[in-house]
Amino acid sequence: MSAGDERDLPTPANLPRWQIYGLVALLLLLSNVPMVCLVVLWPEPADLAGPTRLHLLDWSWTVSPERRILLCVALCGLLGGSIRMLLRIRGDFISPEVRKWHIPWYFLTPPIGAILALGFYLVVRGGFFATPTSAENVNVFAFGGTGVLVGLFAEVATDRLEGAFGGAFSARDRQTQDSSHQGESTGRGGGQP
């Protein structure tokens, strides 16, 4: 038996090729959903002046401009997560072994991207714009593009944010403890000659 034949044999930890192709087909289908929804839901400038009626397949509903922007940012994050998922699949499937424990991560990546994109939008919109900005004045393209990038680089972003916040809060806690210890020693020693 040659090395190429051994690689094609499924092992308990690996997936058979037919399951791999089925998984790729399903994930490709799912990754196109946010793209189609974005094309349908993307607002025109006039749409941000007031509530509009949206039609998607057999559903129809009225949505405010703010909610429409939130939907678009979430879909952009979902799209970025889908891109990341497809890149990961490509890398994993090029390798000779595709592990079953990789599969849940493929399905978790796009929703994580959507959630982080929404969080980023809320932080930027609420924290960096000092005065209330109407939906008409929001650059949907900038937030949409940022949402795609946040979804695409969700892993790197969360790792960096975790490190930054962990370092900032631990340094802050150390400063608080140091200043309280100095205050105690000064308070105790201040009355004695």
PyRosetta script that sets phi, psi and omega in degrees:
from pyrosetta import init, pose_from_sequence

init()
pose = pose_from_sequence("MSAGDERDLPTPANLPRWQIYGLVALLLLLSNVPMVCLVVLWPEPADLAGPTRLHLLDWSWTVSPERRILLCVALCGLLGGSIRMLLRIRGDFISPEVRKWHIPWYFLTPPIGAILALGFYLVVRGGFFATPTSAENVNVFAFGGTGVLVGLFAEVATDRLEGAFGGAFSARDRQTQDSSHQGESTGRGGGQP")
pose.set_psi(1, 132.7)
pose.set_omega(1, -178.4)
pose.set_phi(2, -85.8)
pose.set_psi(2, 169.4)
pose.set_omega(2, -179.1)
pose.set_phi(3, -64.2)
pose.set_psi(3, -35.0)
pose.set_omega(3, 179.3)
pose.set_phi(4, -66.3)
pose.set_psi(4, -35.8)
pose.set_omega(4, 178.6)
pose.set_phi(5, -68.8)
pose.set_psi(5, -37.8)
pose.set_omega(5, 179.1)
pose.set_phi(6, -64.4)
pose.set_psi(6, -36.4)
pose.set_omega(6, -178.0)
pose.set_phi(7, -68.2)
pose.set_psi(7, -30.5)
pose.set_omega(7, -177.8)
pose.set_phi(8, -80.8)
pose.set_psi(8, -13.3)
pose.set_omega(8, 179.6)
pose.set_phi(9, -78.3)
pose.set_psi(9, 129.3)
pose.set_omega(9, 178.8)
pose.set_phi(10, -72.5)
pose.set_psi(10, 140.3)
pose.set_omega(10, 173.8)
pose.set_phi(11, -112.9)
pose.set_psi(11, 166.3)
pose.set_omega(11, -177.9)
pose.set_phi(12, -56.2)
pose.set_psi(12, -30.9)
pose.set_omega(12, -178.0)
pose.set_phi(13, -86.7)
pose.set_psi(13, -14.5)
pose.set_omega(13, -175.5)
pose.set_phi(14, -104.9)
pose.set_psi(14, 162.8)
pose.set_omega(14, 177.5)
pose.set_phi(15, -97.7)
pose.set_psi(15, 142.6)
pose.set_omega(15, 172.4)
pose.set_phi(16, -67.1)
pose.set_psi(16, 154.9)
pose.set_omega(16, -176.1)
pose.set_phi(17, -58.9)
pose.set_psi(17, -37.5)
pose.set_omega(17, -178.6)
pose.set_phi(18, -65.4)
pose.set_psi(18, -33.5)
pose.set_omega(18, 176.2)
pose.set_phi(19, -71.2)
pose.set_psi(19, -35.5)
pose.set_omega(19, 177.3)
pose.set_phi(20, -62.4)
pose.set_psi(20, -47.2)
pose.set_omega(20, -179.2)
pose.set_phi(21, -65.3)
pose.set_psi(21, -37.3)
pose.set_omega(21, 176.4)
pose.set_phi(22, -65.5)
pose.set_psi(22, -41.5)
pose.set_omega(22, 177.9)
pose.set_phi(23, -63.7)
pose.set_psi(23, -43.8)
pose.set_omega(23, 178.7)
pose.set_phi(24, -62.6)
pose.set_psi(24, -42.8)
pose.set_omega(24, 179.2)
pose.set_phi(25, -62.2)
pose.set_psi(25, -44.0)
pose.set_omega(25, 179.3)
pose.set_phi(26, -63.5)
pose.set_psi(26, -44.7)
pose.set_omega(26, -178.8)
pose.set_phi(27, -68.6)
pose.set_psi(27, -34.5)
pose.set_omega(27, 174.7)
pose.set_phi(28, -64.0)
pose.set_psi(28, -41.8)
pose.set_omega(28, 177.6)
pose.set_phi(29, -62.5)
pose.set_psi(29, -47.8)
pose.set_omega(29, -179.3)
pose.set_phi(30, -65.2)
pose.set_psi(30, -32.3)
pose.set_omega(30, -178.8)
pose.set_phi(31, -72.5)
pose.set_psi(31, -20.0)
pose.set_omega(31, 178.5)
pose.set_phi(32, -84.8)
pose.set_psi(32, -15.0)
pose.set_omega(32, -179.6)
pose.set_phi(33, -61.3)
pose.set_psi(33, -49.9)
pose.set_omega(33, 179.9)
pose.set_phi(34, -62.8)
pose.set_psi(34, -31.7)
pose.set_omega(34, 179.7)
pose.set_phi(35, -65.8)
pose.set_psi(35, -45.3)
pose.set_omega(35, 179.3)
pose.set_phi(36, -64.9)
pose.set_psi(36, -43.7)
pose.set_omega(36, 179.3)
pose.set_phi(37, -62.6)
pose.set_psi(37, -38.6)
pose.set_omega(37, 178.2)
pose.set_phi(38, -63.2)
pose.set_psi(38, -42.3)
pose.set_omega(38, 179.4)
pose.set_phi(39, -61.4)
pose.set_psi(39, -40.4)
pose.set_omega(39, -178.6)
pose.set_phi(40, -73.2)
pose.set_psi(40, -41.3)
pose.set_omega(40, -172.4)
pose.set_phi(41, -91.4)
pose.set_psi(41, -11.7)
pose.set_omega(41, -174.9)
pose.set_phi(42, -58.6)
pose.set_psi(42, 127.7)
pose.set_omega(42, -174.7)
pose.set_phi(43, -81.2)
pose.set_psi(43, 141.5)
pose.set_omega(43, 167.4)
pose.set_phi(44, -81.7)
pose.set_psi(44, 159.7)
pose.set_omega(44, 179.0)
pose.set_phi(45, -55.0)
pose.set_psi(45, -36.6)
pose.set_omega(45, -179.9)
pose.set_phi(46, -69.2)
pose.set_psi(46, -25.2)
pose.set_omega(46, -179.7)
pose.set_phi(47, -68.2)
pose.set_psi(47, -22.3)
pose.set_omega(47, -176.6)
pose.set_phi(48, -88.5)
pose.set_psi(48, 2.6)
pose.set_omega(48, 179.2)
pose.set_phi(49, -80.3)
pose.set_psi(49, -24.3)
pose.set_omega(49, -179.1)
pose.set_phi(50, -171.2)
pose.set_psi(50, -179.7)
pose.set_omega(50, 180.0)
pose.set_phi(51, -60.5)
pose.set_psi(51, 143.3)
pose.set_omega(51, 178.9)
pose.set_phi(52, -129.0)
pose.set_psi(52, 159.0)
pose.set_omega(52, 178.5)
pose.set_phi(53, -94.6)
pose.set_psi(53, 123.7)
pose.set_omega(53, 179.3)
pose.set_phi(54, -103.8)
pose.set_psi(54, 144.9)
pose.set_omega(54, 178.2)
pose.set_phi(55, -128.9)
pose.set_psi(55, 121.4)
pose.set_omega(55, 177.9)
pose.set_phi(56, -137.6)
pose.set_psi(56, 112.8)
pose.set_omega(56, -174.0)
pose.set_phi(57, 56.7)
pose.set_psi(57, -120.9)
pose.set_omega(57, 179.5)
pose.set_phi(58, -95.6)
pose.set_psi(58, 1.6)
pose.set_omega(58, -178.0)
pose.set_phi(59, -94.4)
pose.set_psi(59, 147.1)
pose.set_omega(59, 177.2)
pose.set_phi(60, -145.4)
pose.set_psi(60, 131.3)
pose.set_omega(60, 179.5)
pose.set_phi(61, -153.5)
pose.set_psi(61, 158.1)
pose.set_omega(61, 177.3)
pose.set_phi(62, -95.9)
pose.set_psi(62, 134.8)
pose.set_omega(62, -177.9)
pose.set_phi(63, -134.3)
pose.set_psi(63, 141.5)
pose.set_omega(63, 178.4)
pose.set_phi(64, -75.8)
pose.set_psi(64, 160.6)
pose.set_omega(64, 178.6)
pose.set_phi(65, -58.5)
pose.set_psi(65, -41.2)
pose.set_omega(65, 179.6)
pose.set_phi(66, -61.7)
pose.set_psi(66, -43.4)
pose.set_omega(66, 179.8)
pose.set_phi(67, -68.6)
pose.set_psi(67, -33.4)
pose.set_omega(67, 178.3)
pose.set_phi(68, -66.0)
pose.set_psi(68, -40.0)
pose.set_omega(68, 176.7)
pose.set_phi(69, -65.1)
pose.set_psi(69, -43.4)
pose.set_omega(69, 177.5)
pose.set_phi(70, -58.5)
pose.set_psi(70, -43.9)
pose.set_omega(70, 178.1)
pose.set_phi(71, -60.2)
pose.set_psi(71, -44.7)
pose.set_omega(71, -178.6)
pose.set_phi(72, -65.4)
pose.set_psi(72, -41.5)
pose.set_omega(72, 178.8)
pose.set_phi(73, -64.7)
pose.set_psi(73, -42.5)
pose.set_omega(73, 178.4)
pose.set_phi(74, -63.0)
pose.set_psi(74, -42.2)
pose.set_omega(74, 178.7)
pose.set_phi(75, -66.7)
pose.set_psi(75, -34.0)
pose.set_omega(75, 176.1)
pose.set_phi(76, -66.6)
pose.set_psi(76, -40.3)
pose.set_omega(76, 175.3)
pose.set_phi(77, -63.9)
pose.set_psi(77, -38.4)
pose.set_omega(77, 176.5)
pose.set_phi(78, -64.1)
pose.set_psi(78, -40.0)
pose.set_omega(78, 177.7)
pose.set_phi(79, -65.0)
pose.set_psi(79, -43.6)
pose.set_omega(79, 176.9)
pose.set_phi(80, -62.2)
pose.set_psi(80, -41.6)
pose.set_omega(80, 176.5)
pose.set_phi(81, -64.9)
pose.set_psi(81, -34.5)
pose.set_omega(81, 177.4)
pose.set_phi(82, -67.2)
pose.set_psi(82, -39.2)
pose.set_omega(82, 176.9)
pose.set_phi(83, -61.9)
pose.set_psi(83, -46.3)
pose.set_omega(83, 179.4)
pose.set_phi(84, -60.3)
pose.set_psi(84, -41.7)
pose.set_omega(84, -179.8)
pose.set_phi(85, -61.8)
pose.set_psi(85, -45.8)
pose.set_omega(85, -178.9)
pose.set_phi(86, -66.5)
pose.set_psi(86, -36.8)
pose.set_omega(86, 176.0)
pose.set_phi(87, -65.4)
pose.set_psi(87, -39.2)
pose.set_omega(87, 177.9)
pose.set_phi(88, -64.7)
pose.set_psi(88, -43.8)
pose.set_omega(88, 179.3)
pose.set_phi(89, -60.4)
pose.set_psi(89, -44.5)
pose.set_omega(89, 179.7)
pose.set_phi(90, -58.3)
pose.set_psi(90, -45.9)
pose.set_omega(90, 179.5)
pose.set_phi(91, -65.5)
pose.set_psi(91, -41.3)
pose.set_omega(91, -179.2)
pose.set_phi(92, -69.6)
pose.set_psi(92, -37.4)
pose.set_omega(92, -176.4)
pose.set_phi(93, -80.3)
pose.set_psi(93, -16.0)
pose.set_omega(93, 173.7)
pose.set_phi(94, -73.0)
pose.set_psi(94, -32.6)
pose.set_omega(94, 178.6)
pose.set_phi(95, -69.8)
pose.set_psi(95, 155.8)
pose.set_omega(95, -176.7)
pose.set_phi(96, -69.3)
pose.set_psi(96, -16.8)
pose.set_omega(96, -176.8)
pose.set_phi(97, -122.8)
pose.set_psi(97, 126.7)
pose.set_omega(97, 172.1)
pose.set_phi(98, -111.9)
pose.set_psi(98, 113.6)
pose.set_omega(98, -175.3)
pose.set_phi(99, -85.9)
pose.set_psi(99, 145.1)
pose.set_omega(99, 180.0)
pose.set_phi(100, -65.2)
pose.set_psi(100, -29.0)
pose.set_omega(100, -177.8)
pose.set_phi(101, -75.0)
pose.set_psi(101, -7.2)
pose.set_omega(101, 174.2)
pose.set_phi(102, -75.8)
pose.set_psi(102, -27.1)
pose.set_omega(102, -170.2)
pose.set_phi(103, -59.0)
pose.set_psi(103, -47.1)
pose.set_omega(103, 179.6)
pose.set_phi(104, -59.1)
pose.set_psi(104, -34.2)
pose.set_omega(104, -179.4)
pose.set_phi(105, -63.8)
pose.set_psi(105, -35.5)
pose.set_omega(105, 178.8)
pose.set_phi(106, -59.2)
pose.set_psi(106, -40.5)
pose.set_omega(106, -177.5)
pose.set_phi(107, -81.4)
pose.set_psi(107, -19.6)
pose.set_omega(107, 179.6)
pose.set_phi(108, -85.3)
pose.set_psi(108, -26.5)
pose.set_omega(108, -174.3)
pose.set_phi(109, -59.8)
pose.set_psi(109, -50.0)
pose.set_omega(109, -179.4)
pose.set_phi(110, -62.0)
pose.set_psi(110, -45.9)
pose.set_omega(110, 177.9)
pose.set_phi(111, -62.7)
pose.set_psi(111, -34.9)
pose.set_omega(111, 176.4)
pose.set_phi(112, -62.1)
pose.set_psi(112, -41.8)
pose.set_omega(112, 177.1)
pose.set_phi(113, -61.4)
pose.set_psi(113, -41.0)
pose.set_omega(113, 179.4)
pose.set_phi(114, -65.3)
pose.set_psi(114, -43.8)
pose.set_omega(114, -179.0)
pose.set_phi(115, -64.8)
pose.set_psi(115, -44.5)
pose.set_omega(115, 179.6)
pose.set_phi(116, -66.4)
pose.set_psi(116, -37.6)
pose.set_omega(116, 178.1)
pose.set_phi(117, -63.1)
pose.set_psi(117, -42.1)
pose.set_omega(117, 176.6)
pose.set_phi(118, -63.3)
pose.set_psi(118, -43.8)
pose.set_omega(118, 178.0)
pose.set_phi(119, -60.5)
pose.set_psi(119, -43.7)
pose.set_omega(119, 178.4)
pose.set_phi(120, -62.2)
pose.set_psi(120, -44.3)
pose.set_omega(120, 179.0)
pose.set_phi(121, -59.4)
pose.set_psi(121, -45.8)
pose.set_omega(121, -179.2)
pose.set_phi(122, -63.9)
pose.set_psi(122, -40.5)
pose.set_omega(122, 179.0)
pose.set_phi(123, -65.3)
pose.set_psi(123, -47.7)
pose.set_omega(123, -177.9)
pose.set_phi(124, -67.7)
pose.set_psi(124, -47.1)
pose.set_omega(124, -177.4)
pose.set_phi(125, -67.0)
pose.set_psi(125, -39.7)
pose.set_omega(125, -178.4)
pose.set_phi(126, -85.4)
pose.set_psi(126, -29.1)
pose.set_omega(126, -173.4)
pose.set_phi(127, -98.7)
pose.set_psi(127, -33.1)
pose.set_omega(127, -174.0)
pose.set_phi(128, -97.8)
pose.set_psi(128, -18.5)
pose.set_omega(128, 176.2)
pose.set_phi(129, -96.3)
pose.set_psi(129, 105.4)
pose.set_omega(129, -175.0)
pose.set_phi(130, -65.4)
pose.set_psi(130, -41.5)
pose.set_omega(130, -180.0)
pose.set_phi(131, -98.1)
pose.set_psi(131, 149.4)
pose.set_omega(131, 177.8)
pose.set_phi(132, -59.9)
pose.set_psi(132, 127.4)
pose.set_omega(132, -179.9)
pose.set_phi(133, -107.4)
pose.set_psi(133, 131.2)
pose.set_omega(133, 179.1)
pose.set_phi(134, -75.2)
pose.set_psi(134, 159.8)
pose.set_omega(134, -179.1)
pose.set_phi(135, -61.9)
pose.set_psi(135, -28.2)
pose.set_omega(135, 179.9)
pose.set_phi(136, -64.6)
pose.set_psi(136, -28.6)
pose.set_omega(136, -176.3)
pose.set_phi(137, -95.0)
pose.set_psi(137, 2.0)
pose.set_omega(137, -179.9)
pose.set_phi(138, -83.4)
pose.set_psi(138, 134.6)
pose.set_omega(138, 176.8)
pose.set_phi(139, -85.1)
pose.set_psi(139, 96.9)
pose.set_omega(139, -176.3)
pose.set_phi(140, -65.0)
pose.set_psi(140, -32.9)
pose.set_omega(140, 179.0)
pose.set_phi(141, -64.6)
pose.set_psi(141, -41.6)
pose.set_omega(141, 179.7)
pose.set_phi(142, -64.7)
pose.set_psi(142, -46.8)
pose.set_omega(142, 179.9)
pose.set_phi(143, -69.1)
pose.set_psi(143, -35.3)
pose.set_omega(143, 177.6)
pose.set_phi(144, -65.4)
pose.set_psi(144, -46.0)
pose.set_omega(144, 178.3)
pose.set_phi(145, -62.7)
pose.set_psi(145, -41.0)
pose.set_omega(145, 177.3)
pose.set_phi(146, -65.4)
pose.set_psi(146, -37.6)
pose.set_omega(146, 177.3)
pose.set_phi(147, -61.2)
pose.set_psi(147, -40.5)
pose.set_omega(147, 177.2)
pose.set_phi(148, -63.3)
pose.set_psi(148, -44.7)
pose.set_omega(148, -179.7)
pose.set_phi(149, -65.4)
pose.set_psi(149, -40.5)
pose.set_omega(149, 178.0)
pose.set_phi(150, -62.9)
pose.set_psi(150, -43.1)
pose.set_omega(150, 178.0)
pose.set_phi(151, -65.2)
pose.set_psi(151, -37.5)
pose.set_omega(151, -178.5)
pose.set_phi(152, -69.5)
pose.set_psi(152, -38.6)
pose.set_omega(152, -176.5)
pose.set_phi(153, -110.5)
pose.set_psi(153, 34.3)
pose.set_omega(153, -175.8)
pose.set_phi(154, -59.8)
pose.set_psi(154, -42.2)
pose.set_omega(154, -178.0)
pose.set_phi(155, -63.8)
pose.set_psi(155, -47.9)
pose.set_omega(155, -179.3)
pose.set_phi(156, -63.3)
pose.set_psi(156, -44.2)
pose.set_omega(156, -177.9)
pose.set_phi(157, -62.3)
pose.set_psi(157, -45.2)
pose.set_omega(157, -178.5)
pose.set_phi(158, -68.1)
pose.set_psi(158, -36.9)
pose.set_omega(158, 177.1)
pose.set_phi(159, -63.4)
pose.set_psi(159, -44.7)
pose.set_omega(159, -180.0)
pose.set_phi(160, -66.4)
pose.set_psi(160, -43.1)
pose.set_omega(160, 179.5)
pose.set_phi(161, -64.0)
pose.set_psi(161, -40.4)
pose.set_omega(161, 178.6)
pose.set_phi(162, -61.9)
pose.set_psi(162, -44.0)
pose.set_omega(162, 178.2)
pose.set_phi(163, -64.6)
pose.set_psi(163, -42.3)
pose.set_omega(163, -179.0)
pose.set_phi(164, -65.9)
pose.set_psi(164, -47.2)
pose.set_omega(164, -179.4)
pose.set_phi(165, -69.3)
pose.set_psi(165, -38.1)
pose.set_omega(165, 177.7)
pose.set_phi(166, -62.1)
pose.set_psi(166, -44.4)
pose.set_omega(166, 178.3)
pose.set_phi(167, -67.2)
pose.set_psi(167, -41.1)
pose.set_omega(167, -178.7)
pose.set_phi(168, -66.0)
pose.set_psi(168, -44.6)
pose.set_omega(168, -177.6)
pose.set_phi(169, -73.8)
pose.set_psi(169, -34.0)
pose.set_omega(169, 178.2)
pose.set_phi(170, -70.5)
pose.set_psi(170, -37.2)
pose.set_omega(170, 177.0)
pose.set_phi(171, -66.7)
pose.set_psi(171, -39.6)
pose.set_omega(171, 179.1)
pose.set_phi(172, -65.5)
pose.set_psi(172, -41.8)
pose.set_omega(172, 178.1)
pose.set_phi(173, -63.9)
pose.set_psi(173, -40.1)
pose.set_omega(173, 178.8)
pose.set_phi(174, -64.1)
pose.set_psi(174, -41.9)
pose.set_omega(174, 178.7)
pose.set_phi(175, -63.2)
pose.set_psi(175, -41.7)
pose.set_omega(175, 179.6)
pose.set_phi(176, -63.8)
pose.set_psi(176, -43.3)
pose.set_omega(176, 179.6)
pose.set_phi(177, -66.5)
pose.set_psi(177, -42.7)
pose.set_omega(177, 179.8)
pose.set_phi(178, -62.4)
pose.set_psi(178, -43.6)
pose.set_omega(178, -178.7)
pose.set_phi(179, -68.9)
pose.set_psi(179, -34.3)
pose.set_omega(179, 178.2)
pose.set_phi(180, -70.6)
pose.set_psi(180, -36.0)
pose.set_omega(180, 177.0)
pose.set_phi(181, -68.1)
pose.set_psi(181, -39.1)
pose.set_omega(181, 178.5)
pose.set_phi(182, -65.8)
pose.set_psi(182, -39.0)
pose.set_omega(182, 178.8)
pose.set_phi(183, -64.6)
pose.set_psi(183, -39.6)
pose.set_omega(183, 179.1)
pose.set_phi(184, -66.5)
pose.set_psi(184, -43.4)
pose.set_omega(184, -178.3)
pose.set_phi(185, -70.1)
pose.set_psi(185, -35.4)
pose.set_omega(185, 177.9)
pose.set_phi(186, -69.7)
pose.set_psi(186, -39.9)
pose.set_omega(186, 179.7)
pose.set_phi(187, -65.3)
pose.set_psi(187, -38.7)
pose.set_omega(187, -179.4)
pose.set_phi(188, -74.7)
pose.set_psi(188, -40.1)
pose.set_omega(188, -174.7)
pose.set_phi(189, -88.6)
pose.set_psi(189, -11.6)
pose.set_omega(189, -174.8)
pose.set_phi(190, -68.7)
pose.set_psi(190, -29.9)
pose.set_omega(190, -176.4)
pose.set_phi(191, -88.9)
pose.set_psi(191, -10.8)
pose.set_omega(191, -177.0)
pose.set_phi(192, -98.6)
pose.set_psi(192, 144.9)
pose.set_omega(192, 178.4)
pose.set_phi(193, -70.1)
pose.dump_pdb("model.pdb")
